[in-house]
Amino acid sequence: MGSDSLAKSGRGKLAWGILGTGGIARTFARDLSQSKTGQLLAVGSRTAEAAARFADEFAIPRRYDSYEAMLRDPEVEAVYISLPNHLHAQWVVKCAQAGKQILCEKPLATNVGEAMVAIEAARAHNVFLMEAFMYRCHPQTAKLVELIREKAIGEVRVIQAHFSYNLGGPHLENIRQQNQSAGGSIMDVGCYCASMARLIAGAATGQDFAEPLEIKAVAHIGEKSRVDEWSTAASRFPGGIVANLTCGTQVNVDNTLRIWGSEGHILVPQPWKPQREGNRILVYREAKQQTEEIVVGADVPLYAVEADTVAAQIANRQALPPAMTWADSLGNMRMLDYWRKEIGLVFDNER
């Protein structure tokens, strides 16, 4: 499908289909209704009942009882893949083969090898592909990169990125608590922390992103879930930058981002899920002994911002930084592989 796909639809908006009907699919469907560029045309599920329930809730005109059936719909132009982690890469490939533009939930794949296959499929079939780190599309993240590049706190030295929540349980029916689904906290939310550290370290050293030189990590792996339920990683980046990353599915933490530099520090209270308004970046400058509050908003809800980013960059086949480029996704996947290797976590589909 060419770069004029918006015009081809005849509706003036990009026609989206969703694969999967879980919680994140519901969030995307809700926000997409406020997108400037997209509209929801179809949903595909493993059962007709699940597809019908989802379609009725969000007034989706077309519902399919299999993922393959939705991909055969020629009027579905872009697909949001919201399936469990272990299915991401294979359905990126199938979407690419069907000529669809692709937004795939993070992480892009189970490991870097799978991610390479997924990206090569997008390249071979000449379609758009972006890994769905929605926070990377929000104006707050662009402003944060700008502050780092302007050396608002001098030279960046320490990054602290935390993202964790408490599912309770164990709830082994939840895919985040399943080894066979490539679950666990690193894959679910640690991937955000890794992507942020790489983004900030890159901005501090004049690049779009940076790769860690070293990673050390520890974790608690559940006896029943066989995945990491909480973990901390320490990483070292070029330029003398070090980062502390914390994630979990069984413990609440403050879910903030702190960046410490030679002349001050930055606090971002809502780094992962910035809202339409009221998002604050707090910049403390030691020389002035004062904190500046920068408020950054968006015109539409977070996942609508993400969908609009896809529509704006279809002609390029990949997004522009700070959204996730293909090289950025490969680097992030590689960092997650190293993190898992440190804690000895192997998924069933990798054995």
C-alpha positions as CSV (number, residue, x, y, z in Angstrom):
1,M,0.0,0.0,0.0
2,G,1.6,3.3,-1.1
3,S,2.1,6.5,0.8
4,D,-1.2,7.8,-0.6
5,S,-3.2,5.2,1.4
6,L,-5.1,7.9,3.2
7,A,-6.5,9.1,-0.1
8,K,-7.1,5.6,-1.3
9,S,-9.5,4.9,1.5
10,G,-11.9,7.3,0.2
11,R,-12.8,8.3,3.7
12,G,-10.0,10.8,4.2
13,K,-8.8,8.9,7.3
14,L,-6.6,5.9,7.7
15,A,-8.7,2.8,8.2
16,W,-7.5,0.8,11.2
17,G,-8.0,-2.8,12.2
18,I,-7.1,-4.2,15.6
19,L,-5.7,-7.7,16.2
20,G,-6.7,-8.8,19.7
21,T,-9.3,-7.6,22.2
22,G,-7.4,-7.3,25.5
23,G,-7.0,-4.3,27.8
24,I,-4.5,-2.4,25.7
25,A,-6.7,-2.9,22.6
26,R,-9.6,-1.3,24.4
27,T,-7.4,1.7,25.3
28,F,-6.3,2.1,21.7
29,A,-9.8,1.8,20.4
30,R,-11.1,4.4,22.9
31,D,-8.4,6.9,22.0
32,L,-8.5,6.3,18.3
33,S,-12.0,7.8,18.2
34,Q,-10.3,11.2,18.9
35,S,-7.6,10.7,16.4
36,K,-7.2,13.4,13.7
37,T,-6.2,11.0,11.0
38,G,-7.5,7.5,11.8
39,Q,-10.8,5.7,12.2
40,L,-11.5,2.1,13.4
41,L,-12.9,-0.1,10.7
42,A,-12.4,-3.7,11.9
43,V,-11.4,-6.0,14.8
44,G,-10.1,-9.5,14.6
45,S,-10.2,-12.1,17.4
46,R,-9.9,-15.8,17.9
47,T,-13.6,-16.1,18.4
48,A,-16.7,-14.5,16.8
49,E,-18.1,-13.8,20.3
50,A,-15.1,-11.8,21.5
51,A,-14.9,-9.9,18.2
52,A,-18.6,-9.1,18.4
53,R,-18.4,-7.9,22.0
54,F,-15.5,-5.6,21.2
55,A,-17.0,-4.3,18.0
56,D,-20.3,-3.5,19.7
57,E,-18.6,-1.7,22.6
58,F,-16.6,0.6,20.2
59,A,-19.1,0.8,17.3
60,I,-16.7,-1.0,14.9
61,P,-18.5,-1.8,11.7
62,R,-16.5,-5.0,10.8
63,R,-15.7,-7.9,13.1
64,Y,-13.8,-11.1,12.2
65,D,-13.5,-14.4,14.0
66,S,-9.9,-14.9,13.1
67,Y,-6.8,-12.7,12.7
68,E,-6.3,-14.0,9.2
69,A,-9.8,-13.0,8.1
70,M,-9.2,-9.4,9.1
71,L,-6.0,-9.2,7.2
72,R,-7.9,-10.3,4.1
73,D,-10.1,-7.2,4.2
74,P,-8.6,-5.0,1.5
75,E,-10.0,-1.8,3.1
76,V,-8.1,-2.3,6.4
77,E,-5.0,-0.2,5.8
78,A,-3.3,-0.1,9.1
79,V,-3.2,-2.8,11.8
80,Y,-2.6,-2.4,15.5
81,I,-1.1,-5.7,16.9
82,S,-2.2,-6.0,20.6
83,L,-1.5,-9.7,21.0
84,P,0.7,-11.4,23.7
85,N,4.4,-10.8,23.3
86,H,5.3,-14.2,21.9
87,L,3.0,-13.6,18.9
88,H,4.2,-10.1,18.0
89,A,6.9,-11.0,15.4
90,Q,4.9,-13.6,13.5
91,W,1.9,-11.3,13.1
92,V,4.1,-8.4,12.0
93,V,5.3,-10.7,9.3
94,K,1.8,-11.7,8.3
95,C,0.6,-8.1,8.4
96,A,3.5,-7.1,6.2
97,Q,2.8,-9.9,3.7
98,A,-0.8,-8.6,3.6
99,G,0.4,-5.1,2.7
100,K,-0.8,-3.5,5.9
101,Q,0.8,-0.6,7.7
102,I,1.8,-1.8,11.2
103,L,1.8,-0.5,14.8
104,C,3.0,-3.4,17.0
105,E,2.7,-3.3,20.8
106,K,5.9,-3.4,22.7
107,P,8.2,-5.3,22.9
108,L,8.4,-5.7,19.1
109,A,9.4,-9.4,19.6
110,T,10.6,-12.0,22.0
111,N,14.3,-11.3,21.3
112,V,16.5,-9.4,18.8
113,G,16.6,-12.3,16.3
114,E,12.8,-12.2,16.0
115,A,12.8,-8.4,15.8
116,M,15.2,-8.6,12.9
117,V,12.9,-10.9,11.1
118,A,9.9,-8.6,11.7
119,I,11.7,-5.5,10.5
120,E,13.0,-7.3,7.4
121,A,9.5,-8.3,6.6
122,A,8.4,-4.6,6.7
123,R,11.3,-3.7,4.5
124,A,10.7,-6.5,2.0
125,H,7.0,-5.6,1.6
126,N,7.5,-1.9,1.7
127,V,5.1,-1.1,4.6
128,F,5.3,1.1,7.7
129,L,6.3,-0.5,11.0
130,M,6.6,1.1,14.4
131,E,7.0,-0.4,17.9
132,A,4.2,1.1,20.1
133,F,6.0,3.0,22.8
134,M,3.3,5.6,22.9
135,Y,5.2,7.9,25.3
136,R,7.8,8.4,22.6
137,C,5.2,10.1,20.4
138,H,4.0,12.6,23.0
139,P,5.2,16.2,23.0
140,Q,6.5,15.8,26.6
141,T,9.1,13.4,25.4
142,A,10.2,15.7,22.6
143,K,10.6,18.5,25.1
144,L,12.6,16.3,27.4
145,V,15.0,15.5,24.7
146,E,15.3,19.2,23.8
147,L,16.2,20.0,27.5
148,I,18.9,17.4,27.6
149,R,20.4,18.5,24.3
150,E,20.4,22.1,25.5
151,K,22.2,20.9,28.6
152,A,19.6,22.4,30.9
153,I,21.2,20.4,33.8
154,G,24.7,20.3,32.4
155,E,26.3,17.0,31.6
156,V,24.0,14.0,32.2
157,R,25.5,11.6,34.7
158,V,22.8,9.4,36.3
159,I,19.4,8.3,35.0
160,Q,16.8,6.7,37.3
161,A,13.8,5.2,35.4
162,H,11.2,3.2,37.3
163,F,8.0,1.5,36.0
164,S,6.3,-1.1,38.2
165,Y,2.8,-2.2,39.4
166,N,1.2,-4.8,41.6
167,L,-1.0,-7.4,40.0
168,G,-1.3,-9.4,43.2
169,G,-1.8,-13.1,42.8
170,P,-0.1,-15.0,41.3
171,H,-2.6,-14.7,38.5
172,L,-1.2,-17.3,36.2
173,E,-4.0,-16.8,33.7
174,N,-2.6,-13.3,33.0
175,I,-0.2,-13.3,30.1
176,R,2.2,-11.1,32.1
177,Q,2.6,-13.9,34.5
178,Q,3.3,-16.6,31.8
179,N,6.7,-17.7,30.6
180,Q,5.1,-19.3,27.5
181,S,3.7,-15.9,26.6
182,A,7.1,-14.2,27.0
183,G,5.7,-12.4,30.0
184,G,7.4,-10.9,33.0
185,S,8.1,-7.4,34.2
186,I,11.2,-6.7,32.0
187,M,9.2,-7.4,28.8
188,D,6.1,-5.6,30.0
189,V,7.4,-2.4,31.6
190,G,11.2,-2.8,31.9
191,C,11.3,-2.2,28.2
192,Y,10.0,1.3,28.8
193,C,12.8,2.0,31.3
194,A,15.4,0.6,28.8
195,S,14.0,2.7,26.0
196,M,14.0,5.9,28.1
197,A,17.6,5.4,29.3
198,R,18.8,4.8,25.8
199,L,16.9,7.9,24.6
200,I,18.3,10.2,27.3
201,A,21.8,8.8,27.0
202,G,21.6,9.4,23.2
203,A,20.3,12.9,23.6
204,A,23.1,13.7,26.0
205,T,25.8,12.4,23.6
206,G,24.4,14.0,20.4
207,Q,22.5,10.9,19.1
208,D,18.9,9.8,18.7
209,F,19.7,6.9,21.1
210,A,22.7,5.2,22.7
211,E,23.5,1.6,23.4
212,P,24.7,0.4,26.8
213,L,28.3,-0.6,27.2
214,E,27.5,-2.8,30.2
215,I,24.5,-4.2,32.1
216,K,24.2,-5.8,35.5
217,A,20.9,-7.0,36.8
218,V,19.1,-9.0,39.5
219,A,15.5,-10.2,39.7
220,H,13.0,-12.3,41.6
221,I,11.7,-15.1,39.3
222,G,8.4,-16.6,40.4
223,E,8.4,-20.3,41.0
224,K,5.0,-20.7,39.4
225,S,5.1,-18.0,36.7
226,R,8.7,-18.7,35.7
227,V,9.1,-15.1,34.8
228,D,10.7,-12.1,36.5
229,E,8.2,-10.5,38.9
230,W,10.5,-7.6,39.9
231,S,13.9,-6.6,38.7
232,T,16.6,-3.9,38.9
233,A,19.3,-3.3,36.3
234,A,22.3,-1.0,36.4
235,S,23.7,0.0,33.0
236,R,26.6,2.1,31.8
237,F,26.4,4.2,28.6
238,P,29.0,6.2,26.6
239,G,29.9,9.6,28.1
240,G,30.2,8.3,31.6
241,I,26.4,8.0,32.0
242,V,25.0,5.3,34.3
243,A,21.4,4.3,34.6
244,N,19.3,2.5,37.3
245,L,16.2,0.8,35.9
246,T,13.5,-0.8,38.1
247,C,10.4,-2.8,36.9
248,G,7.9,-5.2,38.4
249,T,4.5,-6.8,38.1
250,Q,4.1,-7.6,41.8
251,V,5.2,-4.3,43.6
252,N,4.2,-0.7,43.3
253,V,7.0,1.9,42.9
254,D,6.8,5.6,42.1
255,N,7.0,5.2,38.3
256,T,9.0,8.4,37.8
257,L,12.0,9.4,35.7
258,R,14.9,11.3,37.3
259,I,17.9,12.6,35.4
260,W,20.8,13.9,37.4
261,G,23.4,16.1,35.8
262,S,26.5,18.2,36.6
263,E,24.4,21.4,37.1
264,G,21.0,20.1,38.4
265,H,18.4,17.5,37.8
266,I,15.1,16.8,36.1
267,L,12.1,15.1,37.5
268,V,9.3,13.8,35.2
269,P,6.4,12.6,37.4
270,Q,4.4,11.0,34.4
271,P,7.0,9.8,31.9
272,W,5.2,6.7,30.6
273,K,1.5,7.8,30.3
274,P,1.5,11.5,29.7
275,Q,-2.0,13.0,29.4
276,R,-3.6,15.6,27.1
277,E,-2.8,18.3,29.7
278,G,-1.1,18.9,33.0
279,N,2.1,17.0,32.3
280,R,5.0,18.5,34.2
281,I,8.7,18.5,33.7
282,L,10.5,19.9,36.8
283,V,14.0,21.3,36.1
284,Y,16.1,22.1,39.1
285,R,19.2,24.3,38.4
286,E,21.7,24.3,41.2
287,A,23.3,27.7,40.3
288,K,19.9,29.4,40.6
289,Q,18.7,27.3,43.5
290,Q,15.3,27.1,41.8
291,T,12.9,24.7,40.1
292,E,11.3,25.5,36.8
293,E,8.0,23.8,36.0
294,I,7.4,23.1,32.3
295,V,3.9,22.0,31.4
296,V,3.5,20.1,28.1
297,G,0.2,18.9,26.6
298,A,-1.2,17.3,23.5
299,D,-4.2,18.0,21.2
300,V,-5.6,14.5,21.5
301,P,-5.3,11.5,24.0
302,L,-2.0,9.5,24.2
303,Y,-2.9,6.6,21.9
304,A,-4.5,9.0,19.4
305,V,-1.1,10.9,19.3
306,E,0.5,7.5,18.5
307,A,-2.0,6.7,15.7
308,D,-1.5,10.2,14.2
309,T,2.3,9.6,14.3
310,V,1.8,6.5,12.2
311,A,-0.3,8.3,9.7
312,A,2.1,11.2,9.4
313,Q,5.1,8.9,8.7
314,I,3.7,6.2,6.5
315,A,5.5,7.5,3.4
316,N,8.8,7.1,5.3
317,R,7.9,3.5,6.3
318,Q,9.2,4.2,9.9
319,A,8.7,7.0,12.4
320,L,11.0,9.9,13.2
321,P,12.8,10.2,16.5
322,P,12.0,10.4,19.4
323,A,9.4,7.8,18.2
324,M,10.8,4.3,17.7
325,T,12.8,3.9,14.5
326,W,13.7,0.4,13.4
327,A,17.3,0.8,14.6
328,D,16.0,2.0,17.9
329,S,13.7,-1.0,18.3
330,L,16.6,-3.4,17.5
331,G,18.8,-1.7,20.0
332,N,16.1,-1.8,22.7
333,M,15.4,-5.5,22.0
334,R,19.1,-6.3,22.3
335,M,19.2,-4.5,25.7
336,L,16.3,-6.5,26.9
337,D,18.0,-9.7,25.8
338,Y,21.1,-8.7,27.8
339,W,19.0,-7.9,30.8
340,R,17.2,-11.3,30.7
341,K,20.5,-13.1,30.2
342,E,21.8,-11.4,33.4
343,I,18.9,-12.9,35.4
344,G,18.9,-16.2,33.7
345,L,15.4,-15.9,32.1
346,V,14.7,-18.0,29.0
347,F,11.3,-18.2,27.4
348,D,9.7,-21.5,26.3
349,N,9.6,-20.4,22.7
350,E,13.4,-19.8,22.8
351,R,14.3,-23.3,24.0
